[in-house]
Amino acid sequence: MKAFRASILRFDAQRQAVFDMDGLLVVGHVDGARCERVLAVGAYEAVAPLVPGLVAEDLRGRIIAPGFVDLHVHYPQIDVIGSPASGLLPWLENYTFPQESRFADPGNAAQVAQFFMTELLRNGVTTALAFATSHPASVDAFFTEALRRGMRMMTGKVLQDRHCPDGVRDQTEQSLLDTEALIRRWHGVDRLGYAITPRFAPSCSDAQLRGAGELAARHPEVWIQSHVAENRDEIAWARELFPDARSYLAVYEAFGLMRRRAVYAHCIHLDDADRALMRDTGAAAAVCPTSNLFLGSGFFDHAGADRAGFAVGLASDVGGGTSLSPFHTMLAAYYVGREGQTKPGLSLSPQQLWWQHTAGAARALGLDGVVGNLQPGCEADFIVLQPRCSALLARRTGSAGSLDELLFAMIVLGDDRLVERTEIAARAAP
């Protein structure tokens, strides 16, 4: 067992933050577990007598919090972050596809995967649902690096057999054979999970989408990820390509791709019937505020999602997104949430923002109680935050009069400097 004494942030079953100013976190292995788990957590004076003789690492003055969960990110796009474009479709054509064509080279894929995961950990992200490229080598490189680091990560080979250039376009039948082979090779190995990954409906033929749905039916334990309703031009294009579908989202339903463990990025331009479909099928939305602001795609309707009651989590969407930092993502979500607000008060509270990037995102993945929290039984992925990492942050957090003020100060003023240390299953991350 190991113990850590610090202020500790976690979330209860009602999505409310629990904060122990002087807390103790105890982690260790339980029989049959792949990694260390939280054994006990709470106020120091209550937990310490339960582990007599166990010497805790003294981190007082710091905050231990759950590792962040990034619900949608493109690891091959780390090198095109911050590229200028007039909108989504020109950005794909001018930057994304040329960059992704390089991932046919396993050496390039391995080098990028290593850099990408180092950057995730430096920013306090311990779990991510990531896109690879259409090349199987990109999936192998990602999972190999995640396995080396002991991280809980999900990815999948991108499916796109039309409307994309040579170098990234795949062949329909082979793409499905490759996907099934990758599922068998990687899904469930250590802490890894496979995600069936149609890029978006316009990039996939009916045959490819049908095959993806058949794979999903044969492998109900894997994830599904794609994009939907991000951009109005994209929606008009999907309507032309699938004229019989009630909506863009309904295209995925028709091919058997709407269910639990299905995560759809953006979900900006949905109607009430789409929101009900998300709820009824158990699918989740990955909200990507920095990307949506950067590409001018629109604003996610948090109030509509709340009314419908479907799962939501926050995501960086790098490289369309502008930062891997969860603090930047949470701040952008706050800005977006206030857009069009008609009632007084905050649209998203600091606790809601933090929950959506940790336990809420884990819930969207079907990993509630596994990652994204520090309740007993959770895997012991956590971050150590130093709220005095800059003079301004030290001054502001030092005067915080409530937990909401403390959390919001870190959201507004935080960046990678705030993350002093990232622990993967209670092992310092490489």
C-alpha positions in Angstrom: 0.0 0.0 0.0 0.9 3.6 -0.5 -0.6 6.7 1.1 -0.6 10.4 0.1 -1.5 13.2 2.4 -2.9 16.4 0.7 -6.1 18.1 0.0 -8.2 15.7 -2.0 -10.9 16.3 -4.6 -13.3 13.5 -5.7 -17.0 13.2 -6.7 -20.0 11.5 -5.0 -22.8 9.6 -6.8 -24.8 12.8 -7.1 -22.0 14.4 -9.1 -21.2 16.7 -6.2 -17.6 17.5 -5.4 -16.2 16.1 -2.1 -13.2 18.0 -0.8 -11.0 17.1 2.1 -8.8 20.0 3.1 -6.5 17.6 5.0 -7.1 14.3 3.3 -5.5 10.9 3.0 -5.5 8.7 -0.1 -4.5 5.1 0.2 -3.9 3.0 -2.8 -2.7 -0.6 -3.5 -3.3 -3.8 -5.3 -6.4 -6.0 -4.8 -6.6 -9.6 -5.9 -6.9 -10.0 -9.6 -6.6 -6.3 -10.4 -4.4 -5.2 -13.3 -3.3 -2.0 -11.5 -3.4 -0.3 -8.2 -6.8 0.9 -6.9 -8.0 3.4 -4.3 -8.4 1.4 -1.1 -9.4 4.3 1.2 -9.9 8.0 1.0 -11.2 10.8 3.2 -10.2 13.1 6.0 -6.8 12.3 7.4 -8.0 11.9 10.9 -10.6 9.4 9.8 -8.5 7.3 7.4 -5.1 7.3 9.1 -6.3 5.0 12.0 -7.4 2.4 9.4 -3.8 2.0 8.1 -1.6 2.1 11.3 2.1 2.2 10.6 1.7 3.2 7.0 3.8 6.3 6.3 2.1 8.8 4.0 3.9 10.9 1.4 3.4 14.5 2.7 1.9 16.6 0.0 0.1 19.2 2.1 -0.4 22.5 0.3 -1.1 20.6 -2.9 -4.4 19.1 -4.2 -4.8 15.5 -5.3 -7.5 15.2 -8.0 -8.6 12.5 -10.4 -6.7 12.3 -13.7 -8.6 14.0 -16.5 -10.4 12.0 -19.2 -10.3 13.4 -22.7 -13.4 12.1 -24.5 -12.3 12.9 -28.1 -8.8 13.7 -29.4 -6.9 13.0 -32.6 -3.4 11.9 -31.7 -2.0 12.1 -35.3 -3.1 15.8 -35.5 -0.8 17.0 -32.7 1.5 18.5 -35.4 -1.2 20.5 -37.1 -2.6 22.2 -33.9 -3.0 25.9 -34.5 -3.2 25.7 -38.3 -5.3 28.5 -39.8 -8.4 27.6 -41.8 -11.7 29.1 -42.8 -13.7 26.1 -41.5 -13.9 22.4 -40.9 -13.9 21.0 -44.4 -11.0 23.2 -45.7 -9.1 22.4 -42.5 -9.4 18.7 -43.2 -8.3 19.1 -46.8 -5.4 21.4 -46.3 -3.9 20.1 -43.0 -5.4 17.0 -41.6 -5.3 14.6 -44.6 -1.8 15.5 -45.6 -0.6 15.0 -42.1 -2.4 11.7 -41.5 -1.0 10.2 -44.8 2.4 10.1 -43.0 1.2 7.5 -40.6 1.6 4.7 -43.1 5.2 4.9 -41.8 5.3 2.9 -38.5 8.4 4.8 -37.3 6.6 8.1 -37.7 3.5 6.8 -35.9 5.6 5.5 -33.0 7.4 8.8 -32.6 4.2 10.8 -32.6 2.5 8.4 -30.2 5.3 8.8 -27.7 5.3 12.6 -27.9 1.5 12.8 -27.8 1.2 10.7 -24.6 4.0 12.6 -22.9 2.0 15.8 -23.6 -1.2 14.2 -22.3 0.4 13.3 -19.0 2.1 16.7 -18.7 -1.3 18.2 -18.8 -2.8 15.7 -16.3 -4.8 13.6 -18.8 -4.7 9.9 -17.9 -7.4 8.4 -20.1 -8.4 9.4 -23.7 -10.6 8.1 -26.4 -8.5 8.9 -29.4 -8.7 8.7 -33.2 -5.8 7.1 -35.0 -5.6 7.2 -38.8 -6.7 4.8 -41.5 -3.4 3.0 -41.3 -3.3 -0.1 -38.9 0.3 0.9 -38.0 -1.1 4.0 -36.3 -3.2 1.9 -34.0 -0.3 -0.5 -33.2 1.9 2.4 -32.4 -0.6 4.1 -30.1 -1.4 0.9 -28.2 2.2 -0.1 -27.9 3.1 3.2 -26.3 0.0 3.2 -24.0 0.8 -0.4 -22.9 4.4 0.7 -22.1 3.1 3.4 -19.8 0.3 1.3 -18.2 -2.4 3.8 -19.3 -6.1 3.2 -19.8 -6.5 4.3 -23.4 -8.9 3.6 -26.4 -8.4 4.2 -30.1 -9.3 2.7 -33.5 -8.3 2.6 -37.1 -10.2 5.4 -39.0 -12.7 4.1 -41.6 -13.0 6.3 -44.7 -13.4 4.7 -48.1 -14.6 7.8 -50.0 -14.4 11.6 -50.3 -10.8 11.7 -49.1 -7.5 11.7 -50.9 -5.1 8.9 -51.8 -2.8 8.1 -48.8 -5.7 8.1 -46.3 -8.5 6.5 -48.2 -8.9 2.8 -47.4 -10.6 -0.1 -49.3 -14.0 -1.1 -47.9 -13.5 -4.8 -47.4 -9.9 -4.6 -46.2 -10.7 -1.8 -43.8 -13.2 -4.0 -42.0 -10.9 -7.0 -42.0 -8.2 -4.8 -40.5 -10.6 -3.5 -37.9 -11.5 -6.9 -36.7 -7.9 -8.0 -36.6 -7.0 -5.0 -34.5 -9.9 -5.7 -32.1 -8.6 -9.2 -31.6 -5.0 -8.1 -31.2 -5.6 -5.2 -28.7 -9.0 -5.0 -27.1 -8.8 -5.9 -23.4 -5.0 -6.2 -23.3 -4.0 -4.7 -20.0 -5.9 -1.4 -19.8 -6.5 -0.9 -23.6 -9.8 -0.8 -25.4 -10.6 -0.7 -29.1 -13.0 1.8 -30.7 -14.7 1.2 -34.1 -14.0 4.5 -35.8 -15.9 5.7 -38.9 -14.4 9.2 -39.4 -17.8 10.6 -40.2 -20.7 9.4 -42.3 -19.8 11.4 -45.4 -16.4 9.7 -45.6 -17.9 6.2 -45.5 -19.9 4.3 -48.0 -23.0 2.5 -47.1 -21.1 -0.8 -47.3 -18.5 0.4 -44.9 -21.0 1.8 -42.4 -23.0 -1.5 -42.6 -19.8 -3.5 -41.9 -18.9 -1.2 -39.0 -22.4 -1.9 -37.5 -21.9 -5.6 -38.0 -18.6 -5.4 -36.2 -20.2 -3.5 -33.4 -22.9 -6.2 -33.0 -20.2 -9.0 -32.9 -18.1 -7.1 -30.4 -20.5 -5.3 -28.0 -17.8 -4.7 -25.5 -15.8 -2.3 -27.7 -16.4 1.4 -28.2 -17.7 3.3 -31.2 -16.6 6.8 -32.0 -17.3 9.3 -34.8 -18.3 12.9 -35.5 -21.8 14.3 -36.0 -23.5 17.7 -36.5 -20.4 19.7 -36.1 -20.7 22.1 -39.0 -23.7 23.3 -41.1 -21.9 22.6 -44.4 -21.1 19.1 -43.2 -24.8 18.5 -42.3 -25.9 19.7 -45.7 -23.4 17.3 -47.3 -24.6 14.4 -45.1 -28.2 15.2 -46.1 -27.3 15.0 -49.8 -25.4 11.7 -49.3 -28.1 10.0 -47.2 -31.4 11.5 -48.4 -33.6 8.9 -46.7 -32.2 9.5 -43.2 -34.3 11.7 -40.9 -31.2 13.5 -39.7 -27.4 13.2 -39.8 -27.4 11.4 -36.4 -30.1 9.0 -37.7 -27.6 7.8 -40.3 -25.6 6.1 -37.6 -28.7 4.6 -36.0 -29.7 3.0 -39.4 -26.3 1.2 -39.5 -26.4 -0.1 -35.9 -23.9 2.4 -34.5 -25.9 4.0 -31.7 -25.6 2.3 -28.4 -23.8 2.4 -25.0 -20.1 3.0 -25.4 -20.8 5.0 -28.6 -19.3 8.5 -28.4 -20.2 11.2 -30.9 -18.0 14.3 -31.1 -19.5 17.8 -31.3 -23.3 17.2 -31.5 -23.9 20.9 -31.9 -26.7 21.1 -34.4 -29.1 18.5 -33.0 -32.9 18.7 -32.7 -35.0 17.3 -29.9 -35.6 14.0 -31.7 -31.8 13.6 -32.0 -31.3 14.3 -28.4 -34.0 11.7 -27.5 -32.1 9.3 -29.7 -28.9 9.9 -27.9 -30.6 9.3 -24.6 -32.6 6.2 -25.6 -29.6 4.4 -27.2 -27.2 5.3 -24.4 -24.8 7.1 -26.7 -22.8 10.0 -25.4 -21.6 13.4 -26.7 -18.0 14.6 -26.6 -18.2 18.4 -26.2 -15.2 20.1 -27.9 -15.4 23.8 -27.1 -12.0 25.0 -28.1 -12.3 23.2 -31.5 -15.8 24.6 -32.1 -14.7 28.1 -31.3 -11.6 27.8 -33.4 -13.4 26.5 -36.5 -16.5 28.6 -36.0 -18.7 25.5 -35.9 -21.2 26.7 -33.3 -22.1 26.3 -29.6 -23.1 23.0 -27.9 -26.5 23.3 -26.2 -25.8 22.2 -22.6 -29.4 23.0 -21.6 -30.8 20.8 -24.3 -28.6 18.0 -23.3 -29.7 18.3 -19.7 -33.3 18.3 -20.7 -32.9 15.2 -22.8 -30.7 13.5 -20.2 -28.0 12.0 -22.3 -24.4 11.6 -21.2 -21.9 14.4 -21.9 -18.2 14.8 -21.3 -15.5 17.3 -22.3 -12.9 16.8 -24.9 -9.9 18.7 -26.4 -10.4 17.6 -30.1 -6.8 18.4 -30.8 -5.7 19.3 -33.5 -8.9 21.2 -34.3 -8.9 22.0 -30.6 -6.3 24.5 -29.5 -4.9 22.9 -26.4 -4.5 19.5 -24.6 -4.9 21.4 -21.3 -8.1 20.4 -19.5 -8.1 23.9 -17.9 -8.3 25.6 -21.3 -11.1 23.2 -22.3 -13.1 23.8 -19.2 -12.7 27.6 -19.5 -13.9 27.4 -23.2 -16.8 25.3 -22.1 -17.7 28.0 -19.6 -17.6 30.6 -22.3 -19.8 28.5 -24.6 -22.2 27.6 -21.8 -22.9 31.3 -21.2 -23.6 32.0 -24.8 -27.4 32.8 -25.1 -27.9 32.3 -21.4 -31.3 33.8 -20.5 -31.4 33.1 -16.8 -29.2 34.8 -14.3 -26.3 33.0 -12.7 -23.5 30.7 -14.1 -24.4 28.4 -16.9 -22.0 25.7 -15.8 -20.6 25.7 -12.3 -17.0 25.0 -11.6 -17.9 21.7 -10.1 -20.0 20.7 -13.2 -17.1 21.7 -15.5 -14.6 19.6 -13.5 -17.0 16.7 -13.3 -17.6 16.7 -17.0 -13.8 16.3 -17.6 -13.3 13.6 -15.1 -16.1 11.4 -13.6 -18.6 12.6 -16.2 -16.4 11.8 -19.1 -15.7 8.4 -17.6 -19.5 7.8 -17.2 -19.9 8.7 -20.9 -17.4 5.9 -21.7 -19.1 3.4 -19.5 -16.2 3.5 -17.1 -18.0 5.1 -14.2 -16.3 4.0 -11.0 -13.2 2.9 -12.9 -11.4 6.1 -13.9 -12.1 9.8 -13.5 -12.7 9.6 -9.8 -11.0 8.7 -6.5 -13.6 6.8 -4.7 -12.7 3.4 -3.3 -12.4 0.8 -6.0 -11.3 3.3 -8.7 -8.1 2.7 -10.6 -5.4 4.9 -9.0 -4.8 7.4 -11.8 -4.5 10.9 -10.2 -2.7 14.2 -10.5 -1.0 16.4 -8.0 -1.9 20.0 -8.4 0.3 22.9 -7.1 -2.1 25.9 -6.7 0.9 28.2 -6.0 2.6 27.4 -9.4 2.4 31.0 -10.4 2.3 34.2 -8.4 -1.1 35.2 -9.7 -2.6 31.7 -9.1 -1.1 31.6 -5.6 -2.6 35.0 -4.8 -6.0 34.1 -6.2 -6.3 30.6 -4.7 -5.0 31.8 -1.4 -8.0 34.2 -1.1 -10.6 31.7 -2.3 -13.5 31.6 0.1 -15.2 28.4 -1.2 -14.5 25.3 -3.1 -16.2 26.8 -6.2 -13.9 29.8 -6.0 -10.9 27.5 -5.7 -11.8 25.3 -8.6 -12.8 28.2 -10.8 -9.5 30.1 -10.1 -7.6 27.0 -11.3 -9.9 26.7 -14.4 -9.4 30.3 -15.4 -5.7 30.7 -14.5 -4.4 27.1 -14.8 -2.3 25.5 -17.5 0.3 22.6 -17.6 2.3 24.3 -14.8 -0.5 23.6 -12.4 0.0 19.8 -12.9 3.1 19.1 -10.7 2.9 15.4 -11.1 0.8 12.7 -12.9 0.4 9.2 -11.4 -0.7 6.2 -13.5 -2.1 3.6 -11.2 0.0 5.2 -8.4 3.2 4.9 -10.5 4.9 8.2 -11.5 4.3 8.6 -15.2 7.3 8.4 -17.5 
